[in-house]
Amino acid sequence: MHSIKIRLNVFAFILIACCCAQLEAEADSPAVARGEGFTIQQSEVEKAAESKLKELELDQLRVPARIKKQRHLILSETMKNLAAEKLLALEAAATGISVDELIERDITPRIKPLTQEELDRLYEINKGRQKGTREEIIDRINVYVLGQRKTEARKNYIEELALKYGVEYSMPPVRFDIATAGHPSFGPEDAAVTIVEFSDFECPHCSKAPAELHMVYQEFPDKVRIVFRQYPLWMIHPHSPKAAEASLCAAKQGKFWEMHNLLFSGQDKLGNEGLKEKASQLGLDREAFDACLDSGSCSAAVERDLEEGSIAGISATPAIFINGRPVETRITYDNIREIVLEELALRKQKQ
């Protein structure tokens, strides 16, 4: 009985200490709003804004990657503009005319004026979005579309000249250091090409990416390795962080990819009970899986992926990196395959 009283006294002391600490924290937090019958403290505001503040912190991490990609884009565009000027000068000299005359002869005829039918159709589409008379709106449409056609005609002509004069662009692509060790993967460890996918199990677009990646892997099984990393967009997909943890809890029992497939095929059942049901479907040790999921023991690993993905500039999913190169196009078999072939060619050149 004496020992029970001691334990109760200790428990009471701890409870009082915790309450005092909370009261002290609240007392230290300044009031930022008051009204009749209520006070709002700074700490209360920060707690309510916790999710948005977390996203802001991740956005700060993305800034250097954005600048790195923008710098590369500026250099690439400048390189191609300089090459275009030299190609036009070469072709003009070869034909004995000025560059302006060359443009008038070879590019201007490619710029087709808009037909009245096209103008009428575009006017109907845009009349509710623009201000002005019919004539003013049509005039703006005409200027805009002709400008696009002029740009496209010049681009196509420069590409033809680049082929004629054997131009090769060799500016290296932008790359990021993406850690792969310890993350779920398949394919040879020493593969020539490593594809890292950052994904969200509640994202509809993400559910389609694995099939595209798997087709690439099937074509290059000895040369491609696929690595999966977590990037749950909790702001729009509230079940995604726990689903990410569930995949890692399954990984502890050697069933990551099986859980990965179940999560993507059953995105309508990603609540805790749905996740545990999927564990049963896979024949996992439910006691161990439930303890892992309920304790949040894998949440730190998910947070690390979020931070490292943000450092590489990720803000949407799926996000793919091929040998560190961010894929800026749609995640399709053809687009991924094209970059894989480029990487294999680069590797061959270095050998």
C-alpha positions, 0 to 999 in steps of 0.5 A: 500500500505504501509503495502504491501511495509513493507511485501515485505521489510521483505520478501527481508530481509529474502531472503537476510539473507538466501542467506548470511547464505548459502554463509557463510556456503559455505565460511566456508567449505574448498575446497577439489578439484580444477580445471580449472573453478571449485572448489569443497567444503567439504560441496558439497561432503558431500551433494552428499554422504549423502545417503551413509553416512547415510548407514554408520551411520546405519552400525555403529549402527549394530556393537554391535548386530553383536558382540552379535550374534557372541559371542552367536554363539561362545559359542553355537558351543563350548558347542556342541563341548564339548558335542561331546567330552564327548559323544564320550568318553562315547560311547568309554568307553561303548564299551571298545575301544578308541575314535579313534577306535570308530571313525574308526569303526562307523564314517569312514565307513559313509564317502562315496568316490566320484565316477568318475561320481561325480568327472567328473561332479564337474570338469565340473562345476568348471574348469572355476573357478579354475587354474591348470591341470585337475588332480590338480583341481579334487584332490582339489575337492576330498579333499574338498567334502570328508572333507564336508562328514566327517563333516556331518558324524560326526555331524549325529553320534553325534546327534544319541549319543545325543539322546541315552544319553538324551542330552539337550541343554539349552543355552538361545537364543540371544534376542534383546529388540524390542519396539512394543508399538504404532506400527501397530499390530494384535493379543492379547496385552498379547500374549505369543509370539510377532512376530515383522516384519521389512519390506520394501514395495518395497522388492520382498521377503518381499511381501511373508512374510505376508502370512507365518506369517498369517498362523502362526497367524491363527494356534495360534490366542490366543497366537501370536501377529504380529507387523509391523515396517518399514525398507525401504532399500532406497539405492536399493528401492528408492520408499520404504521410501515414501511407508512406510510413506504412510502406516503410513498416512493410519494408521492415518485413521485406514487403515494401514493393508489395505494399507499394503496389497495394497502396497505389491500387487502393488509394481510396482506403489509406486511413489507418484501418485501410493500411492495416487491412493491406498489411493483412492482405500481404500476410505481414505480422500484424502485431509488429506492423501495427506497432510500427504504424501506431508509434510513428517510428518511420515518420522521421525517415519520411521527414528526411525524404521530404527535406532532401527532396525539397533541397533538390527542388521538388514541389510536386509529385511524381518527381523523377531524377535520372542520374541526378537529372530532374525530369521536367517533362511528363513521366512517360515511357518514351520521355524516360527512355530518351533520357536513359539512352542519353545517359548510356551514351554519355557513359559510353563516351567516358569509357 
